[in-house]
Amino acid sequence: MQKVNGSRATTNSNIVTPRSPALPNAIIAGVIADKWARRAALGCCWLAFLLATWTLDLRGLWGDEAFSVWASKQPALALIAGLDAQPPLYHLLLGASRLLWGESVFAVRYLSVICAVLLIAVGARLGWHIGGPGAASLTALLLATSPILLYYAQEARMYALAALLAGGAMLLARTMCHPGRGSPSAARWGAYAALSLGALFAHYYAAGVLLINVLALGGAALRLRDARRIWAWLAGHAAIALIFGAWFIGLQSRYVARSAAGRGRIVPLFEDIVTNFGVGVNGLLFGMRADGSLTAIALVLFALGLMGLIGYWRHGQRRDALLILGWIVASLGIVSATAARSGIVSDFSPRYYLFALLPLALAVGGWLRVWQSKPSLLLGLLPFTPSLRSFTLITLVALAPAVVGDLQLFDASWQKSRYDAMIAVIRERAQPGDGVVLVNSDQFPLLEYYGPLDVPAWIVSNDALSHDPDSVGDELARFMAGKTRAWLVNYGWAMALQPRSVVEQVLNARGARTYAQGFQDVALALYDLRFAAGDAPVQLRDVRFGGQIALIGLRERAQDYRPGEAVTLDLIWRAERKPQADYTVFMHLRRADDGHQIAAFDSPPVNGSAPTSSWAPGAIITDTRAVPIPSDAAPGDYHVIIGWYLYPSFERLTVDGRDATEYVVERITISAP
């Protein structure tokens, strides 16, 4: 079997795609008799497939995706036994899909594409059952262009799968509630139970949808006084509860206990619920990168969408209106009641609202009922039939969020993670004698996916860093023994450690940082352990910058410099008074004859571990700084120039008593290699 590689969908000859969307067609064609509605629904499936795959590998994997790939390689029994806090179904299916399509970024995300496309087909079929051909077409179009659905169609995580399985359970629940279809067969009940279990084993927040299904099916059974329905309802849901409950209580409840431990409350604060609702609705409509300024518009559109239920209600479909409303309220309510900084789930994300997307699209379809029965003056001006007029206007309004949110799919500059680029830099610039120190062991899955590196690497344990930093310092000393350079990788929360981790403190003391760069969720720095200035004699200076900071001395290595080495100085600073802000030091290397700059390195003092805003008046700070000399640097005399500026305005501090903003701290000679 051919495998999906990392190329674009339009240029990749190795991607195996069917001549027609066979599975979506099977879902749609069995019920949607109107050929135009069926073609529209299938066209929406193809549209979503093209939008999702066009830029599927444009961005590298981020941490959670890499973890999913790593988890999918673990034994199935380990996943079922609770290897991860999330349910295991997605990781099990991802392991199977990797066998089919390969290991590239495109391939590992391809399962999510398929799930999103199938959800559109399910939505179209459910829309047909509730609102006819217009609702089927509109539901499919809204889902196919939904920014949040397309976002998770391009992510190797469980959300598209969970939404699909929950949508399938919605479809079966609604059809099984219909009184004109007779008592559901055992096979239909089995399919419903399988989809419900699948949704729960994909994501816990599918429980909101399933709760409404339980109530709707139970109400239908009691209303029809059908003993067979009642016993089937009891047996089916007892099986779901026993299977999922036994797994959860036996294997996963420890994660809930861990989340609840030390928290004063389970339900979030009211203000957190209100804030998160606005953020969640904004993300649900405009996508995961939605600007906060759009929140008010999103809430208005959300309210208008819900008002579409009036169309079903007036059309005599009160149970359908209540069912759709129940799905929406339960999907949002279970998240609001648990996920917030003050809740049992400490983080909130609009992705948790994804289960409300399909019923919200169905609710919008209700506007077709409203305007078909009472056409407005505006609709009368459109040169179409009444049905097509209402469909056109509703579509134009409903697609407004898609126009804004879907642009992110084609924004190549936006990246959630650039771990791949960081690894590429190390590979390109690594030399014999290098070592790589990785702070935050959560980056292990990313390193495994994009690695291995060609130099020795050591991942610092999070537990050791938090509870036994002395052992980390000892282990670091052993790891760096005999090495000449150290690459430091700070990932995730390690980027914001204050004070700096023991790893950074040790490297700051043992070497000079000659390179630093950020890559979204990871920061990379290079320490040269050969060029620390050490105990060289101090050369006195008396240069003041902005009346706040004085250079009172420096130390320099007493030797000639050659290309490929580094100009390393100990700059000794004194705070004349408490600095007004956090300033950055620049150190440039320029030719003495024409002032041409050949190298530079900017960073806060002491590699960021001693921000100037923390300096007390009179404090003395020794700041070791190094500028690497390019390997093609011509022999001759050069000036080492220093100064201070405020980031991000780049406003420089002036040298006191002068008009200049930079100071020639040293003149050096670079010899031939």
N, C-alpha and C positions, 0 to 999 in steps of 0.2 A: 504493500500500500504506500502511495506517495504521502509525504508529510508536508505540513504547512511550514514554510520557512518565514523569515522575518521581513519579506518584501511587502510592498503595498498590494492591495487586492487587485488593482487594475494592471499591474505589471508583472505579477507573479505567475509564472506558468506552472508552478508546482502545486498550487492550491487546487484541491479537488472540490469542485462545486457542482451541484446537480444542474441539469438543463432547466428544470422548473422547480419551484419551491415545494417539493413533494410533501413533506410533513405539514407545513402550514396549509397547503392546499387540501390535505386530508382533513385537517381540523375545520377548515372553512367550508369546503364544498359540500359536506354532508348535510348542512342545514341551510346555508344561504342560497336560496333558490334564485333570487334576482341576479342575473348575470352581471349587471353593471356594478352592483354592490360587491359581488364576489371578486370581480376584477379589481375594483378599487381596494379591497382589503388585501388581495395578493400584491397589488402594486405598492401598498404601504409596507408590506413585509420586505419587499425588495428594496424600497427606499431606505428603510432602517438598516438593512444589511449593508448597503453601499456606504451609507453615512458612517456606520460603525467600523467597517473594515478599511475605509479609505485612509484613515490615520491611526490604525490600530497599534502600530509599533512605532509611532512618531515619538513617543516618550518612553523612557526607561521604566523598569519596574520600581515601585517604591516598597517600603519596608513590609507592609502588610501583605502585599502581593507576593513578595519573596518568601514570606513565612508560609503562605498558602502552597507555594510550589514545594517548599521543603516538607511541609506536613503531608502533601500528597505522595511523597516518597517513603513515608513511614509505613510500617505494617498496619493492615486494616484493623486488627484487634487492638493495637495501641491507640488508634484514633477513636474507636468505639469505646474504649476504656477511659477516655477522658484526657487525651494528650493535650487538648486545647480547650480553652474556656468556651469556644464556639462549638455548636453541634458538628458532627463529622461528615454529613452527607456530601457537602460540596467538595471537601478534600478527597473523599473516596472517588467521586466522579472525575475530579481533575486528574487524579492518578491514571484513570482509564483513558481520559482524553489525551493525555501526554503520550500514551502508547500509540494513539491513532495519528496525532498531528505533530509531535515533536516537542522540542524544548525551547524554541525561540520565543521572544516576547510576543510575537503575533500568535504563535501556537497556543501558549498557555492562556491567552485571553480569548481564544476562539470559542471556548465553551460558553462564556458569558454572552457573546454575540448570538449564538444559537438560541440560548434561553430568552434573550430579549425579543428576537424575531418571533419565536413561538408564543410569547406573551401577547404580541400584537394579534396573532391569529386567534388566540383564546379570547382576547378582548372583542374582536370583531364578531365572533360567534355569540358571545354573551350580549353584545349590543343588539344583534339581530333578534335574539329571544325577547329582549325587553322593549326595544324601540323600533324594530324593523330595519329596512335597508339603509335609511338615512343614518340612524344611530350606529349601525354596524360600520359604515364608512367613516363617520366622524370619529368614533372611538378609535378605530385603527389609525387614522391620520394623527390624532392627538398623541397616541402612544408612540407612533413611528418618529415623530419630531420632538418628543419630550426631551428636554436637555438633561434631566436627571436620569432618565432611563438610558439614553445614549451614553452618558457618563459611565454608568455601571455596566453597560455593554462592552466598554473598553477597559474594564478592570478585572483582574484575576481574583475576584472575591465572590462571596456567596450571594450577593444581593439580587442579581438578575435571576438566579436559579430560585431563590426563595420567593420572589415576586411571581415567577411563572407558576410554581406549584400552588401558591396561595390563590392565584387567579384560576387555575384549574379546579381547585376546590370550590371557589365561588361559582364557577360555571355549573358544576355538577349539583351543588346545593340548590341553585336557583331552579334548574330544570326538574330536580326531584321534588321541589315544593309545589310545582305546577299541578293543579288538580286534574287537568285534562289528560295527563300522561299515565294514569294508573299507578299502581303500587310499584316502586322501583324494584328492579331485579336484584338478586344477590350479587351479580357481577357489578352492577352499578354502585351498590353499597360498598363493595370491595374496592372499586376504583376510587370512590370518594375517600374511604379510610386510608388508602395508600397515598393519595395526594395530600391529605391532611397531615399524615405522619411525615411525609417527605418535606412539607413546608416547615413543620416544627423542627425536624432534624437538619434543616438548612439554616433557619434563624428563629430565635425565640419569639421575636416580635410578630411572627405570623399568628400567634395565639389570639390577637385581637380579631382578625378575620374569622378564625375558627370558632370563637365564642359566638359570634352572630350566626354562623352556619348552624351551630348546635341549637340555638333558640329558634331559628327559622324552620328547620326541619322538625323539631319537636312540636312547634306550634302547628305546622301543617298536619302532622300525624294526629294531634288531638282534635284539630278542627274538623278533619275528615272522619274522625272516629274509626280509623282503620287500625285494627289490632295488629295486623302484620307490619304496618309501618311503625307502630309504636315499639314492637319488639325488635325490629331491625334497627330502629334509632337507638334503642338502649344497648343492643349488642355491639353495634358499630362504634359508638362513642365510648363504651366501656373498654373495647379493645384498644382504641386510640389512647385512652387515659392510662390503661395498664402498661402498654408497651412503652410509651414515652415517659410515663411517670416512673416506672421501674428503672429505666435507664437514667433519668435525671436524678432521682433521689439516691440511687445507688452509686452513680459515678460522677455526676456533675454538681451536686448540691454544695460541694465544698467551695466552688467558686462563688456561689451566692453568699455563703457564710463568710468568706474572706472579704467580699465587697461590703457586707453589712457590718463587719467587725470595726469597732471604733467610730461608727457613725451615730450621731445623735438622733437621726431621723431616717425613715425609709422613703416617705413621700417627699418630693422636693418642696422648697419654699414657693409660695404663690408667685412671688415676683420672678423667680427663675422659670416657672411654668409659662408665664405670660411672655417673657422675653424669648424663650425658646420656641414658643408657638409662632411668633413673627419670623424668627430666623428659619424655622422649619418650613413654613408655607412659602417663604421667599425661595428657599432652595428647591422645594418641590416643583414650583412653577418655572423658575428662571435658571435652575441648575446649581451645582455645587459651588460655582465661583460667582454666585449672584452678589451684586453690590448691595450693601445695606440700604442705600438710598432708594432701592426698588421695593422695600418691604411694604410700604403703604399701598403701592399699586398691586403687589401680589395679594394682599389681604382683600382688596376690592374685587379683584378677579376671582379669588377663591369664593367670596360670598356670592358673586354673580353665578359662578358655576353651581353652587349648592341650590340657588334659586331655580335652576333648571328642573329640580325635582317637582316643582309645582306643575310642570307639564304632564308628568306621569300621573300625579295625584288627580288633576282635572280630567285626565283621560280615563279614569277609573282604575288605574294601576297603583292603588295605594300600597299594596304589599310590596311591590317592586320599589316604590319610592322609599318606604321604610327600610327595606333591605339594603338599598344603596347607602342611605343615610347611616344605617347601623354599621356597615363596613367602614365608612369614613370615620365616624366618631370613635369606634373601637380601635381602629388602627392608630389614630392620633392620640387617643386617650391613654392607651397602655404605655405609650412612649412618654407622654406628659407626666404620668404618675410614677415613673421610675427613673428616667434619664435626665440628669442635670447635675451640676456640681454639688448640689445638696441632696441628691437622690442616691439610691442604691447603685445605680449605674452612673459612675462619676462623670462620664462624658456624654454630651449631646451632639447629634449630627442630623442634618436634614435627611440623610440616607435612611434613617429609621422611619421616615414618613413614606417610604416608597410603596408600602402596602396600600396606601390610600390613593395611589395614582390611578389605577384602573377604575375603581368606583367613582372617582372624581370625573374621569372622562365620560363615564356612563351618565353621571348627573348632568354634564354639559349637553349631552344628547337630548335631555328632556326639553331643552329650549326649542327643538324642532317641533315638538308637540304644541308648545305655546304659540309659536308664530304661524304654524300651519292652520291653527283654528282661528286666530285673530291677526291677520296680516296687518302690518303697520304701513304708514304712508311711505316710509323710506323703502320698505321692501317692494312696494308697488311701483317704484320708479325703476327697479332693476328689470332688464328685458329677459326674464326667465319665467318658468312656471313657478307657482307659489312654493312648492317643495324645494326647488332648486334655489330660489331666492333666499329662503330662510337658511338653507344649508350654506350658501355662499357667505352670507353676512356673519353667521355664527362662526364659521371657519376662520374668517379674516380676524375676528376678535380673539378667538381662542388660540390662534397660532402666534399672536404677538409675543408671548414669552419665548417661543421657539426661535423666533428671528433673533432675539437678543442672546439667549442662552446657548444656542448651537454654534455660535461663532467660536467658542472656546475649543471646539473640536479641531479647528484648522489654525489655531494659534500656536505655531511651533515654538514660540519663545517661552510659553508657559510650561513649567515642569514641576511636578510634585516632588521629584527626587532627581538628583544628578549623580547618584552613586556610581553609575556606569562611567561617567566622565571622570570622576575622581580616581577610579581604578585605572583608567586609561592614562592619566597623568603619572601615576606611580610607575606603571609599566614602561612608559616612555622615558622617564628620567631616572629610574633606579640604576644604581651602580653596585659593583661588588663591595661588600662590607656594610650594606644598608640593612636596616631592620624596620619593621612596621609594627607600631603599637596602636591597637584599636580600643578606644574607650567606649564602653556600653556594649555589653554582650548581646543586646537585641539586634545588632547588625550582622550577626552570624549568618542568617539566611541570605542576606544580600551578598555577603562575601562568598558564600558557597555558590550562589548563582553566577556571579560575575567573575569569580576567581577561577583557579587559585592564582595567587601572586607568585612571582618568580624569586621572591626574597623571603627570608624568615618573617613570620607574623605571629603576634601574640595578642589575643583578645583578653582584655581586662574584665574579670568577673564583676558584675554589678553588685553582688552580695559582698565580695571582698572590698570593693571600693567604698561601700557604704558602712561596713561594720569592722573592717580590719585594714585600714589604709596603710599601716606600717608594713604589713606583709606584702602589699602591692609595691611599695617602694623597694623592698628587698628583692622581690621577684623581678622588678624592672631592672635593677642593677645587674642581676644575673643574666637576664635576657640580652642586655646591651653590652655585656663584656666582649671586648674584641671588635666591636662594630664602630664604624667611623661616622655614620649618619643615622638619624632616626626620623622616620616619617610618623607623625602623630595624626590619627584619625579620630576626631570627636564627632560622635553621631547622636542625633536626637537630643535628649535632655542633657547629654554631656557637653553640648555646645554652650549651654547657659549656666554651667556650674560656677557658683560664686561662694566661697573663694575657689580659685582654680584647683582642679584635682591634684592629688599627690603626684600623678604621672607628669602633669605639666610643670609642677614645681620642681621636680627632679630634673627634667629636661632643661628648664630655664637655668638651673644652677650648673649643669654639666656642659651645655653647649650654647650656640648662638642660632637663633631662628633666622633662616635665610630665605624663607618662602612661606606664604600663607595665602589660602584662597578658600572661599566658601562655595559649596555646591548644593544649594537649597537646604537639605536636611542633614548635611554633613560638612565639616570643616577640615581642611587638610593643611598641615604645616610640616616643614622640614627643618630639623635641627642638625647643624654640623657640629659634631663632637670634637673635631680637630682644631677648631678655630676660636675657642673661648680665650678671651684676653688674659684671664688668670691673674697672676701676681706681678705683671709688668709694672715698672715705675709709673707713678701718677704724674701727669703733666698738668700743672695748674692752669685754669682758665677763669675768666670773670666776664661772662657774657649773659645779659639778661634779656628775656623775651616777654614783651607785653607787661612788664612790671610785676609778673607773677612767678616766673620760673627762671632760675639762673643755672647756667652750666659752670660748675666750679672746678671741674677737672676731667681728665680722660686717661685711659690706658690703651696702649696699642701694642700689637706684636712687633717685636724688633727684628724684622726680616723683610727682604724684598718680596714683592707679590708677583704671581704668575697667573696667566689665564687659567680658569677652572678653579682657582682658589676663592677666598672671600676676604674682603676688607672687614676686619672685626675690631670694634672699639668698645671699651667700657665707658659710657657717658655717665658722669656723676652729676646729678641734678640736686638743686636745693629749692624748696618752695619758699619764695620771698613772702608770699601771703597765700592764703587758701585759694587755689585756682577757681575760676568762676564756672568752669565746665570741664568736660572730659575731652582733652586734646589728644591729637595724634602726632607722633614724631615722623618726619620724613628724613631719609638719608639717601642722597644721590651721589653717583660717581660720574664726574664729567671731565672731559679732556681739558688740560690746563691751557692749551693754546687757543682753542676756538670755543670752549664751553659746551661742546657737544656731549649730551648725556648718553652713557652707555649702559647704566644699570641704576636701579632704585629699589628701595624697600621701605614701605610705610607700615607702621603699626602703632597701637597705643604703647606706652612705656611698659617695660618688663613683659612684653608679649601679651599685654592685656590684663595682667594679674595685679597691676597697681594703677588703676585709673586716677587721673589727676584730681578729680573731684574729691577723692578720699585723702589727699595730701594735707597734712596739718602744717601751719606756718613753721618754717625751720626744718622740716623733714628732709633727710638726705636719702636719695634713691639712686642706686647703681643700676644702670640699664645697659645690658650687653646687646649690641646691635651688629648685624653683619649684612653686607651687600655682596652677593656673589659676583665674581668677575666673569664676564662672558668668555667662553673658550676661544673666540675669535678676536679678543681685544688686542689692539696693536700696542707694542711696547712704547713707553713714554711716560710723561708726567701727568698726573691726574689730581683733581681736587675732590675731597670728600666734603659734601655740603649738607648741613642739617638745618632744621627749622620745625616749627609747630603750626598746626592748623586745626580748625574745628570742622568735624565731619557732621553732616554732609554738605555744608555750605562752602567748605574749603577756604574759609576766611583765615588768613594767616596772622600769627602774632608777630609784631614788629620787633626788630632788635633794638633795644633801648639806646637812645642817643644817635640812631641812624635812621635813614629812610628805608633801609633794606628789610626784607622779611626772611633772609637766609644768611647762614654764616658758614664760611670756609673753615672747617674744624681741623683739617689736616691736608697736607700735600704728600702724595705717595708716588712711587715709581713702580710701574709694571714692567717686569723684565720679559725677555723673549722666553717662550716655553723651553 
